[in-house]
């Protein structure tokens, strides 16, 4: 006869084991998967001063992509950062901790419908700027691949502006820009915090393994 695992201490241990990964997956970005705006159908173009879900277009134009091509890993929608011309989107990130390090992550691709082959995307987060490139081969099969990009910064204020800007250039501008999806921002745990958390969880882990082993033998 198998023994029940209905033990309060064991439930607490299991909850503690999963709490850390769940907390780490939280993001400070609003509408990072670009699903808060109305259904764009195939795609919808947004122009400067327009709001697109949790984002504001501050220059040029961008295309919110619906069914036009492959969505980014994890689902959601993508944004071609060049609508009729290279565009810029941004939002204000609140709830930051001064001197805390954060990691920005997003999926990057490029519109393969036209040149340039090398798409360039600029990011600004507070005082930190980065640039990313993605090389495409022109095709019209609406099948995109994506790469996961990351960047880190240290907060200098409790709120900072996160900005994405297409910097691809072809005859001065292009309607075929860098493509982004699934944007997230999360604090980077300090090494001492991670070690302390692991040491705290070890007794629960060993106790859980012992109980599971006894139940298998029962």
GROMACS elastic network, one bead per residue, 0.5 to 0.9 nm:
[ bonds ]
;  ai    aj funct       b0    kb
    1   215     6  0.89154   500
    1   218     6  0.62662   500
    2   215     6  0.59093   500
    2   216     6  0.76761   500
    2   217     6  0.85978   500
    2   218     6  0.56626   500
    3     6     6  0.88552   500
    3   214     6  0.86310   500
    3   215     6  0.59879   500
    3   218     6  0.72721   500
    4     7     6  0.79345   500
    4   215     6  0.82295   500
    5     8     6  0.88970   500
    5    10     6  0.74218   500
    5    11     6  0.83529   500
    5   211     6  0.80265   500
    5   212     6  0.84297   500
    5   215     6  0.85916   500
    6     9     6  0.89939   500
    6    10     6  0.76572   500
    6    11     6  0.75830   500
    7    10     6  0.52553   500
    7    11     6  0.63248   500
    7    12     6  0.87674   500
    8    11     6  0.51387   500
    8    12     6  0.62570   500
    8    13     6  0.86543   500
    9    12     6  0.50842   500
    9    13     6  0.62105   500
    9    14     6  0.87363   500
    9   204     6  0.85367   500
   10    14     6  0.62178   500
   10    15     6  0.85201   500
   10   204     6  0.74753   500
   10   207     6  0.78391   500
   10   208     6  0.65516   500
   10   211     6  0.87805   500
   11    14     6  0.51752   500
   11    15     6  0.60890   500
   11    16     6  0.85485   500
   12    15     6  0.50469   500
   12    16     6  0.61078   500
   12    17     6  0.86288   500
   12   204     6  0.83459   500
   13    16     6  0.50872   500
   13    17     6  0.62500   500
   13    18     6  0.89462   500
   13   201     6  0.74947   500
   13   203     6  0.85202   500
   13   205     6  0.71043   500
   13   207     6  0.84258   500
   13   208     6  0.74021   500
   14    17     6  0.50458   500
   14    18     6  0.66071   500
   14    19     6  0.86985   500
   14   204     6  0.74624   500
   14   205     6  0.79171   500
   14   208     6  0.77250   500
   15    18     6  0.54432   500
   15    19     6  0.60505   500
   16    19     6  0.50972   500
   16    20     6  0.72343   500
   16   201     6  0.69172   500
   16   204     6  0.81165   500
   17    20     6  0.68076   500
   17    21     6  0.82862   500
   17   201     6  0.65614   500
   17   204     6  0.79131   500
   17   205     6  0.75530   500
   18    21     6  0.58859   500
   18    22     6  0.65002   500
   18    23     6  0.88800   500
   19    22     6  0.53032   500
   19    23     6  0.61844   500
   19    24     6  0.86575   500
   20    23     6  0.52557   500
   20    24     6  0.61860   500
   20    25     6  0.88201   500
   20   197     6  0.82076   500
   21    24     6  0.50622   500
   21    25     6  0.63475   500
   22    25     6  0.53418   500
   22    26     6  0.70692   500
   23    26     6  0.56630   500
   24    27     6  0.83441   500
   24   186     6  0.71586   500
   24   187     6  0.77836   500
   24   188     6  0.83414   500
   24   189     6  0.81841   500
   25   186     6  0.73746   500
   26   184     6  0.83249   500
   26   185     6  0.80252   500
   26   186     6  0.63720   500
   26   187     6  0.88499   500
   27    30     6  0.80992   500
   27    32     6  0.84937   500
   27   183     6  0.87276   500
   27   184     6  0.53249   500
   27   185     6  0.50127   500
   27   186     6  0.51038   500
   27   187     6  0.84746   500
   28    32     6  0.89614   500
   28    93     6  0.66919   500
   28    94     6  0.75421   500
   28    95     6  0.78231   500
   28    96     6  0.85287   500
   28   184     6  0.68555   500
   28   185     6  0.53991   500
   28   186     6  0.62554   500
   28   187     6  0.88507   500
   29    32     6  0.56524   500
   29    54     6  0.86307   500
   29    91     6  0.83203   500
   29    92     6  0.86801   500
   29    93     6  0.65579   500
   29    94     6  0.88827   500
   29   162     6  0.88463   500
   29   183     6  0.70838   500
   29   184     6  0.55989   500
   29   185     6  0.59113   500
   29   186     6  0.85375   500
   30    33     6  0.86029   500
   30    34     6  0.87926   500
   30    53     6  0.86011   500
   30    54     6  0.55566   500
   30    55     6  0.79950   500
   30    91     6  0.80503   500
   30    93     6  0.80807   500
   30   183     6  0.89619   500
   30   184     6  0.85718   500
   31    34     6  0.51598   500
   31    35     6  0.64515   500
   31    36     6  0.61787   500
   31    37     6  0.88498   500
   31    53     6  0.66453   500
   31    54     6  0.52274   500
   31    55     6  0.76466   500
   31   182     6  0.86080   500
   31   183     6  0.81664   500
   32    35     6  0.80482   500
   32    54     6  0.80173   500
   32    76     6  0.87317   500
   32   106     6  0.86271   500
   32   181     6  0.72664   500
   32   182     6  0.51983   500
   32   184     6  0.59594   500
   32   185     6  0.89739   500
   33    36     6  0.83022   500
   33    72     6  0.88792   500
   33    74     6  0.89458   500
   33    75     6  0.76329   500
   33    77     6  0.58643   500
   33    78     6  0.73123   500
   33   181     6  0.59605   500
   33   183     6  0.63689   500
   33   184     6  0.85984   500
   34    37     6  0.68655   500
   34    52     6  0.80163   500
   34    53     6  0.67078   500
   34    54     6  0.76637   500
   34    55     6  0.84682   500
   34    64     6  0.79039   500
   34    76     6  0.64624   500
   34    77     6  0.54459   500
   34    78     6  0.67458   500
   34    79     6  0.77823   500
   34   181     6  0.74085   500
   34   182     6  0.75494   500
   34   183     6  0.86764   500
   35    38     6  0.76569   500
   35    39     6  0.78966   500
   35    53     6  0.71261   500
   35    76     6  0.61492   500
   35    77     6  0.62841   500
   36    39     6  0.85923   500
   36    52     6  0.77382   500
   36    54     6  0.68562   500
   37    40     6  0.78634   500
   37    51     6  0.84482   500
   37    52     6  0.55083   500
   37    54     6  0.78314   500
   37    64     6  0.87254   500
   38    41     6  0.89233   500
   38    52     6  0.84896   500
   38    53     6  0.78640   500
   39    42     6  0.88335   500
   39    43     6  0.85480   500
   39    44     6  0.85590   500
   39    66     6  0.70474   500
   40    45     6  0.85998   500
   40    64     6  0.65263   500
   40    65     6  0.65597   500
   40    66     6  0.53687   500
   40    67     6  0.83197   500
   41    44     6  0.72563   500
   41    65     6  0.77641   500
   41    66     6  0.52123   500
   41    67     6  0.63125   500
   41    68     6  0.81700   500
   42    64     6  0.87632   500
   42    65     6  0.63350   500
   42    69     6  0.84566   500
   43    63     6  0.62198   500
   43    64     6  0.54832   500
   43    66     6  0.51345   500
   43    67     6  0.71459   500
   43    68     6  0.64977   500
   44    62     6  0.83721   500
   44    63     6  0.54902   500
   44    64     6  0.52700   500
   44    65     6  0.66964   500
   44    66     6  0.79735   500
   44    83     6  0.88942   500
   45    61     6  0.67600   500
   45    62     6  0.56793   500
   45    64     6  0.62760   500
   45    65     6  0.87262   500
   45    83     6  0.60162   500
   45    84     6  0.79796   500
   46    49     6  0.86848   500
   46    50     6  0.62646   500
   46    51     6  0.77656   500
   46    52     6  0.71059   500
   46    57     6  0.70292   500
   46    60     6  0.87648   500
   46    61     6  0.55141   500
   46    62     6  0.54274   500
   46    63     6  0.62042   500
   46    64     6  0.74068   500
   46    83     6  0.74716   500
   47    50     6  0.57031   500
   47    51     6  0.86305   500
   47    57     6  0.62004   500
   47    58     6  0.80124   500
   47    59     6  0.73764   500
   47    60     6  0.61668   500
   47    62     6  0.66864   500
   47    63     6  0.89256   500
   47    83     6  0.81495   500
   47    84     6  0.88785   500
   47    87     6  0.81921   500
   48    51     6  0.85719   500
   48    56     6  0.78144   500
   48    60     6  0.56491   500
   48    61     6  0.60515   500
   48    62     6  0.88013   500
   48    87     6  0.80467   500
   48    88     6  0.81933   500
   48    89     6  0.87323   500
   49    56     6  0.65448   500
   49    57     6  0.55288   500
   49    58     6  0.56222   500
   49    59     6  0.76227   500
   50    55     6  0.87019   500
   50    56     6  0.59406   500
   50    57     6  0.56235   500
   50    58     6  0.78538   500
   51    54     6  0.72518   500
   51    55     6  0.58036   500
   51    57     6  0.63074   500
   52    55     6  0.50881   500
   52    56     6  0.58973   500
   52    57     6  0.72678   500
   52    64     6  0.81658   500
   52    89     6  0.88572   500
   53    56     6  0.79130   500
   54    90     6  0.87794   500
   54    91     6  0.70172   500
   55    89     6  0.62226   500
   55    90     6  0.56116   500
   55    91     6  0.53658   500
   55    92     6  0.88757   500
   56    88     6  0.84134   500
   56    89     6  0.54464   500
   56    90     6  0.55246   500
   56    91     6  0.64486   500
   57    60     6  0.75657   500
   57    61     6  0.68901   500
   57    62     6  0.75666   500
   57    87     6  0.72859   500
   57    88     6  0.57372   500
   57    90     6  0.66620   500
   58    61     6  0.83695   500
   58    87     6  0.76159   500
   58    88     6  0.55535   500
   58    89     6  0.57327   500
   58    90     6  0.70775   500
   59    86     6  0.80119   500
   59    87     6  0.52949   500
   59    88     6  0.50557   500
   59    89     6  0.73930   500
   59   165     6  0.86740   500
   60    82     6  0.76552   500
   60    83     6  0.76176   500
   60    84     6  0.75698   500
   60    85     6  0.58457   500
   60    86     6  0.56324   500
   60    88     6  0.65098   500
   61    81     6  0.73872   500
   61    82     6  0.60597   500
   61    84     6  0.60121   500
   61    85     6  0.59917   500
   61    86     6  0.63726   500
   61    88     6  0.71518   500
   61    89     6  0.87497   500
   61   175     6  0.89948   500
   62    79     6  0.68415   500
   62    80     6  0.57815   500
   62    84     6  0.72291   500
   62    85     6  0.76411   500
   62    86     6  0.72665   500
   62    87     6  0.54586   500
   62    88     6  0.74832   500
   62    89     6  0.81212   500
   62   175     6  0.86937   500
   62   177     6  0.88552   500
   63    78     6  0.85953   500
   63    79     6  0.56353   500
   63    80     6  0.50138   500
   63    81     6  0.66185   500
   63    82     6  0.67367   500
   63    84     6  0.83526   500
   64    77     6  0.73947   500
   64    78     6  0.63881   500
   64    80     6  0.65376   500
   64    81     6  0.86138   500
   64    83     6  0.86231   500
   65    68     6  0.61867   500
   65    69     6  0.74351   500
   65    71     6  0.83781   500
   65    77     6  0.61316   500
   65    78     6  0.54661   500
   65    79     6  0.56623   500
   65    80     6  0.70345   500
   66    69     6  0.74593   500
   66    71     6  0.81387   500
   66    77     6  0.62927   500
   66    78     6  0.76280   500
   67    70     6  0.75567   500
   67    71     6  0.80951   500
   67    77     6  0.87771   500
   68    71     6  0.89086   500
   68   142     6  0.65107   500
   69    78     6  0.89365   500
   69   141     6  0.81920   500
   69   143     6  0.57590   500
   69   144     6  0.67103   500
   70    77     6  0.89511   500
   70    78     6  0.86626   500
   70   142     6  0.66197   500
   70   143     6  0.53931   500
   70   144     6  0.54336   500
   70   145     6  0.77945   500
   71    74     6  0.82429   500
   71    75     6  0.58909   500
   71    76     6  0.65162   500
   71    77     6  0.57188   500
   71    78     6  0.62044   500
   71   144     6  0.78895   500
   71   181     6  0.79172   500
   72    75     6  0.56460   500
   72    76     6  0.68505   500
   72    77     6  0.68816   500
   72    78     6  0.65114   500
   72   107     6  0.66855   500
   72   108     6  0.84431   500
   72   109     6  0.87236   500
   72   144     6  0.83675   500
   72   145     6  0.79712   500
   72   146     6  0.66371   500
   72   180     6  0.79823   500
   72   181     6  0.57232   500
   72   182     6  0.70029   500
   73    76     6  0.82631   500
   73   107     6  0.76789   500
   73   146     6  0.75911   500
   73   181     6  0.82719   500
   73   182     6  0.78739   500
   74   182     6  0.75553   500
   75   181     6  0.87068   500
   75   182     6  0.78941   500
   76   181     6  0.74693   500
   76   182     6  0.70283   500
   77   180     6  0.88320   500
   77   181     6  0.63999   500
   77   182     6  0.78218   500
   78   107     6  0.89351   500
   78   179     6  0.65559   500
   78   180     6  0.55316   500
   78   182     6  0.76574   500
   79    82     6  0.85141   500
   79   178     6  0.82979   500
   79   179     6  0.54235   500
   79   180     6  0.54312   500
   79   181     6  0.65659   500
   80    83     6  0.65439   500
   80    87     6  0.88134   500
   80   109     6  0.89101   500
   80   110     6  0.75519   500
   80   111     6  0.67710   500
   80   166     6  0.87491   500
   80   175     6  0.86149   500
   80   176     6  0.74144   500
   80   177     6  0.58481   500
   80   178     6  0.59290   500
   80   180     6  0.68186   500
   81    85     6  0.84797   500
   81    86     6  0.62997   500
   81    87     6  0.54618   500
   81    88     6  0.69192   500
   81    89     6  0.81206   500
   81   110     6  0.89924   500
   81   121     6  0.82415   500
   81   164     6  0.80292   500
   81   165     6  0.69222   500
   81   166     6  0.53823   500
   81   167     6  0.89526   500
   81   175     6  0.85319   500
   81   176     6  0.80848   500
   81   177     6  0.53952   500
   81   178     6  0.54911   500
   81   179     6  0.58375   500
   81   180     6  0.74693   500
   82    87     6  0.51816   500
   82    88     6  0.83565   500
   82   111     6  0.88121   500
   82   165     6  0.88729   500
   82   166     6  0.63670   500
   82   167     6  0.89825   500
   82   168     6  0.84525   500
   82   173     6  0.86803   500
   82   174     6  0.66212   500
   82   176     6  0.57900   500
   82   178     6  0.70669   500
   82   179     6  0.83906   500
   83    86     6  0.65631   500
   83    87     6  0.68636   500
   83   174     6  0.82448   500
   83   175     6  0.52668   500
   83   176     6  0.73958   500
   83   177     6  0.77717   500
   84    87     6  0.84418   500
   84   173     6  0.88117   500
   84   174     6  0.71973   500
   84   176     6  0.83622   500
   85   166     6  0.89697   500
   85   173     6  0.56954   500
   85   174     6  0.51432   500
   85   176     6  0.79667   500
   85   177     6  0.82826   500
   86   165     6  0.75783   500
   86   166     6  0.53004   500
   86   167     6  0.67954   500
   86   168     6  0.71727   500
   86   169     6  0.81794   500
   86   173     6  0.61689   500
   86   174     6  0.60952   500
   86   175     6  0.66380   500
   86   176     6  0.82099   500
   86   177     6  0.67709   500
   87   164     6  0.84336   500
   87   165     6  0.59891   500
   87   166     6  0.56771   500
   87   167     6  0.84114   500
   87   177     6  0.87241   500
   88   163     6  0.70334   500
   88   164     6  0.56607   500
   88   166     6  0.64529   500
   89   162     6  0.84614   500
   89   163     6  0.57472   500
   89   164     6  0.54511   500
   89   165     6  0.66193   500
   90   161     6  0.67692   500
   90   162     6  0.54456   500
   90   164     6  0.63119   500
   90   165     6  0.86701   500
   91   160     6  0.85819   500
   91   161     6  0.57968   500
   91   162     6  0.55266   500
   91   163     6  0.67404   500
   92   159     6  0.66318   500
   92   160     6  0.56650   500
   92   162     6  0.60842   500
   92   163     6  0.87085   500
   93    96     6  0.74497   500
   93   125     6  0.89989   500
   93   158     6  0.83550   500
   93   159     6  0.53591   500
   93   160     6  0.52791   500
   93   161     6  0.59610   500
   93   162     6  0.66609   500
   94   158     6  0.61086   500
   94   160     6  0.67490   500
   94   161     6  0.88049   500
   95   158     6  0.56617   500
   95   159     6  0.63222   500
   96   100     6  0.76499   500
   96   102     6  0.89115   500
   96   155     6  0.66834   500
   96   156     6  0.86970   500
   96   157     6  0.69166   500
   96   159     6  0.58540   500
   96   160     6  0.79680   500
   96   187     6  0.86809   500
   97   100     6  0.54164   500
   97   101     6  0.85288   500
   97   154     6  0.89960   500
   97   155     6  0.64672   500
   97   156     6  0.79968   500
   97   157     6  0.71231   500
   97   158     6  0.56218   500
   97   159     6  0.85828   500
   97   187     6  0.89935   500
   98   101     6  0.85845   500
   98   154     6  0.75721   500
   98   156     6  0.50384   500
   98   157     6  0.53637   500
   98   158     6  0.60821   500
   99   154     6  0.55870   500
   99   155     6  0.52138   500
   99   156     6  0.59589   500
   99   157     6  0.82072   500
  100   153     6  0.84590   500
  100   154     6  0.55522   500
  100   155     6  0.57001   500
  100   156     6  0.82991   500
  100   187     6  0.70190   500
  100   188     6  0.77424   500
  100   190     6  0.89727   500
  101   152     6  0.69000   500
  101   153     6  0.56513   500
  101   155     6  0.63987   500
  101   186     6  0.87758   500
  101   187     6  0.59478   500
  101   188     6  0.56248   500
  101   189     6  0.81731   500
  101   190     6  0.86034   500
  102   151     6  0.84427   500
  102   152     6  0.55631   500
  102   153     6  0.55048   500
  102   154     6  0.61278   500
  102   155     6  0.73932   500
  102   185     6  0.66718   500
  102   186     6  0.55144   500
  102   188     6  0.51711   500
  102   189     6  0.87292   500
  103   150     6  0.67058   500
  103   151     6  0.57004   500
  103   153     6  0.66052   500
  103   154     6  0.88777   500
  103   184     6  0.81671   500
  103   185     6  0.56020   500
  103   186     6  0.55540   500
  103   187     6  0.62003   500
  103   188     6  0.62486   500
  104   125     6  0.88276   500
  104   149     6  0.82070   500
  104   150     6  0.54581   500
  104   151     6  0.51349   500
  104   152     6  0.59696   500
  104   153     6  0.80133   500
  104   183     6  0.74235   500
  104   184     6  0.58418   500
  104   186     6  0.68483   500
  104   187     6  0.89714   500
  105   148     6  0.70048   500
  105   149     6  0.55821   500
  105   151     6  0.65428   500
  105   152     6  0.87243   500
  105   182     6  0.79740   500
  105   183     6  0.58001   500
  105   184     6  0.53362   500
  105   185     6  0.63812   500
  105   186     6  0.86598   500
  106   147     6  0.83506   500
  106   148     6  0.58352   500
  106   149     6  0.55119   500
  106   150     6  0.66705   500
  106   180     6  0.67100   500
  106   181     6  0.59871   500
  106   182     6  0.53981   500
  106   184     6  0.63561   500
  106   185     6  0.88836   500
  107   146     6  0.58228   500
  107   147     6  0.54467   500
  107   149     6  0.60180   500
  107   150     6  0.88339   500
  107   179     6  0.81076   500
  107   180     6  0.55157   500
  107   181     6  0.51124   500
  107   182     6  0.61295   500
  107   183     6  0.71121   500
  108   121     6  0.86727   500
  108   132     6  0.84481   500
  108   133     6  0.84139   500
  108   134     6  0.71272   500
  108   145     6  0.84949   500
  108   146     6  0.53160   500
  108   147     6  0.52988   500
  108   148     6  0.63418   500
  108   149     6  0.67152   500
  108   178     6  0.71391   500
  108   179     6  0.56650   500
  108   181     6  0.67820   500
  109   119     6  0.81692   500
  109   133     6  0.86857   500
  109   134     6  0.60025   500
  109   135     6  0.81102   500
  109   136     6  0.80297   500
  109   144     6  0.69836   500
  109   145     6  0.63436   500
  109   147     6  0.66549   500
  109   177     6  0.89706   500
  109   178     6  0.60034   500
  109   180     6  0.63124   500
  109   181     6  0.86016   500
  110   117     6  0.84733   500
  110   118     6  0.80904   500
  110   119     6  0.60171   500
  110   120     6  0.87570   500
  110   133     6  0.89270   500
  110   134     6  0.62284   500
  110   135     6  0.71688   500
  110   136     6  0.61939   500
  110   144     6  0.76914   500
  110   145     6  0.85009   500
  110   146     6  0.83127   500
  110   176     6  0.75485   500
  110   177     6  0.59717   500
  110   180     6  0.81315   500
  111   114     6  0.70812   500
  111   115     6  0.86127   500
  111   117     6  0.89998   500
  111   119     6  0.81373   500
  111   136     6  0.74891   500
  111   138     6  0.83784   500
  111   142     6  0.89004   500
  111   144     6  0.80734   500
  111   175     6  0.86609   500
  111   176     6  0.51579   500
  111   177     6  0.55760   500
  111   178     6  0.62770   500
  111   179     6  0.64367   500
  112   115     6  0.76323   500
  112   116     6  0.89741   500
  112   117     6  0.77741   500
  112   136     6  0.58247   500
  112   137     6  0.61121   500
  112   139     6  0.55447   500
  112   140     6  0.69954   500
  112   141     6  0.89354   500
  112   142     6  0.79100   500
  112   143     6  0.87357   500
  112   144     6  0.79226   500
  112   176     6  0.71620   500
  112   177     6  0.86153   500
  113   137     6  0.87033   500
  113   138     6  0.56459   500
  113   139     6  0.59159   500
  113   140     6  0.59025   500
  113   142     6  0.84177   500
  113   176     6  0.65456   500
  114   117     6  0.75309   500
  114   137     6  0.86665   500
  114   138     6  0.58761   500
  114   139     6  0.80524   500
  114   174     6  0.85095   500
  114   175     6  0.80310   500
  114   176     6  0.57325   500
  114   177     6  0.88119   500
  115   118     6  0.78172   500
  115   119     6  0.85185   500
  115   136     6  0.87034   500
  115   137     6  0.88557   500
  115   138     6  0.73947   500
  115   169     6  0.86359   500
  115   170     6  0.67296   500
  115   174     6  0.75244   500
  115   175     6  0.87478   500
  115   176     6  0.65330   500
  115   177     6  0.85238   500
  116   119     6  0.65216   500
  116   135     6  0.87587   500
  116   136     6  0.83483   500
  116   168     6  0.69932   500
  116   169     6  0.67910   500
  116   170     6  0.58339   500
  116   174     6  0.77862   500
  116   176     6  0.74858   500
  116   177     6  0.81709   500
  117   134     6  0.81963   500
  117   135     6  0.55530   500
  117   136     6  0.50842   500
  117   137     6  0.62623   500
  117   138     6  0.73057   500
  118   133     6  0.64574   500
  118   134     6  0.56507   500
  118   136     6  0.63201   500
  118   137     6  0.89648   500
  118   168     6  0.72745   500
  118   178     6  0.86634   500
  119   132     6  0.82999   500
  119   133     6  0.55078   500
  119   134     6  0.51593   500
  119   135     6  0.61606   500
  119   136     6  0.75711   500
  119   166     6  0.79441   500
  119   167     6  0.74264   500
  119   168     6  0.50738   500
  119   169     6  0.81209   500
  119   176     6  0.82494   500
  119   177     6  0.58949   500
  119   178     6  0.50935   500
  119   179     6  0.85401   500
  120   131     6  0.69915   500
  120   132     6  0.57646   500
  120   134     6  0.66336   500
  120   135     6  0.88642   500
  120   165     6  0.86405   500
  120   166     6  0.61831   500
  120   169     6  0.82380   500
  120   177     6  0.76092   500
  120   178     6  0.61290   500
  121   130     6  0.84263   500
  121   131     6  0.56922   500
  121   132     6  0.51626   500
  121   133     6  0.62593   500
  121   134     6  0.83905   500
  121   164     6  0.69694   500
  121   165     6  0.57758   500
  121   167     6  0.54396   500
  121   168     6  0.71304   500
  121   177     6  0.83518   500
  121   178     6  0.59994   500
  121   179     6  0.84602   500
  122   129     6  0.72269   500
  122   130     6  0.57925   500
  122   132     6  0.63856   500
  122   133     6  0.88815   500
  122   163     6  0.80826   500
  122   164     6  0.58156   500
  122   165     6  0.50002   500
  122   166     6  0.62708   500
  122   167     6  0.63999   500
  123   128     6  0.81259   500
  123   129     6  0.55894   500
  123   130     6  0.52225   500
  123   131     6  0.62574   500
  123   132     6  0.81956   500
  123   162     6  0.74111   500
  123   163     6  0.55639   500
  123   165     6  0.63194   500
  123   166     6  0.89410   500
  124   127     6  0.69955   500
  124   128     6  0.57209   500
  124   130     6  0.66553   500
  124   161     6  0.74412   500
  124   162     6  0.57175   500
  124   164     6  0.66376   500
  124   165     6  0.83509   500
  125   128     6  0.52573   500
  125   129     6  0.64972   500
  125   130     6  0.87823   500
  125   153     6  0.74686   500
  125   155     6  0.88526   500
  125   160     6  0.64728   500
  125   161     6  0.56939   500
  125   163     6  0.64182   500
  126   129     6  0.80635   500
  126   153     6  0.83332   500
  126   154     6  0.87576   500
  126   155     6  0.73577   500
  126   156     6  0.76340   500
  126   157     6  0.82534   500
  126   159     6  0.83795   500
  126   161     6  0.56349   500
  126   162     6  0.68860   500
  126   163     6  0.89216   500
  127   153     6  0.85729   500
  127   155     6  0.88155   500
  127   156     6  0.83536   500
  127   160     6  0.86474   500
  128   152     6  0.85167   500
  128   153     6  0.63744   500
  128   154     6  0.83698   500
  130   151     6  0.75325   500
  131   167     6  0.87991   500
  132   149     6  0.80559   500
  133   168     6  0.89729   500
  133   178     6  0.80627   500
  134   146     6  0.88977   500
  134   147     6  0.84237   500
  134   178     6  0.72788   500
  136   139     6  0.86900   500
  139   142     6  0.75014   500
  139   143     6  0.84356   500
  140   143     6  0.79686   500
  141   144     6  0.86855   500
  146   179     6  0.87521   500
  146   180     6  0.85859   500
  146   181     6  0.89140   500
  152   188     6  0.86258   500
  155   158     6  0.72078   500
  155   159     6  0.81498   500
  155   160     6  0.76814   500
  156   159     6  0.84204   500
  156   160     6  0.82239   500
  157   160     6  0.65367   500
  164   180     6  0.89956   500
  165   178     6  0.88496   500
  166   169     6  0.87519   500
  166   177     6  0.63247   500
  166   178     6  0.61380   500
  166   179     6  0.87673   500
  167   173     6  0.86969   500
  167   177     6  0.79781   500
  167   178     6  0.81520   500
  168   172     6  0.89693   500
  168   173     6  0.72222   500
  168   174     6  0.69469   500
  168   176     6  0.81987   500
  168   177     6  0.60880   500
  168   178     6  0.72423   500
  169   172     6  0.55854   500
  169   173     6  0.50444   500
  169   174     6  0.60913   500
  169   177     6  0.86478   500
  170   173     6  0.51694   500
  170   174     6  0.54980   500
  171   174     6  0.74021   500
  173   176     6  0.89624   500
  174   177     6  0.66119   500
  180   183     6  0.76698   500
  189   192     6  0.83687   500
  189   193     6  0.65234   500
  189   194     6  0.64675   500
  190   193     6  0.52375   500
  190   194     6  0.63599   500
  190   195     6  0.87978   500
  191   194     6  0.51490   500
  191   195     6  0.62320   500
  191   196     6  0.85978   500
  192   195     6  0.51789   500
  192   196     6  0.60841   500
  192   197     6  0.85033   500
  193   196     6  0.51331   500
  193   197     6  0.60506   500
  193   198     6  0.85758   500
  194   197     6  0.50899   500
  194   198     6  0.61651   500
  194   199     6  0.86638   500
  195   198     6  0.50973   500
  195   199     6  0.61931   500
  195   200     6  0.86023   500
  196   199     6  0.51527   500
  196   200     6  0.61755   500
  196   201     6  0.87185   500
  197   200     6  0.51014   500
  197   201     6  0.63025   500
  197   202     6  0.88024   500
  198   201     6  0.51712   500
  198   202     6  0.62472   500
  199   202     6  0.53297   500
  199   203     6  0.78707   500
  200   203     6  0.69216   500
  200   204     6  0.79572   500
  201   204     6  0.53728   500
  201   205     6  0.62090   500
  201   206     6  0.88582   500
  202   205     6  0.50234   500
  202   206     6  0.62420   500
  202   207     6  0.85706   500
  203   206     6  0.52696   500
  203   207     6  0.60789   500
  203   208     6  0.84697   500
  204   207     6  0.51523   500
  204   208     6  0.59926   500
  204   209     6  0.85873   500
  205   208     6  0.51437   500
  205   209     6  0.62415   500
  205   210     6  0.87286   500
  206   209     6  0.51341   500
  206   210     6  0.62349   500
  206   211     6  0.87634   500
  207   210     6  0.51579   500
  207   211     6  0.63161   500
  207   212     6  0.86676   500
  208   211     6  0.52763   500
  208   212     6  0.61854   500
  208   213     6  0.85794   500
  209   212     6  0.51466   500
  209   213     6  0.60680   500
  209   214     6  0.86467   500
  210   213     6  0.51200   500
  210   214     6  0.62557   500
  210   215     6  0.86936   500
  211   214     6  0.51449   500
  211   215     6  0.62092   500
  211   216     6  0.87007   500
  212   215     6  0.51221   500
  212   216     6  0.62782   500
  212   217     6  0.88026   500
  213   216     6  0.52069   500
  213   217     6  0.64606   500
  213   218     6  0.88020   500
  214   217     6  0.51650   500
  214   218     6  0.61640   500
  215   218     6  0.50370   500
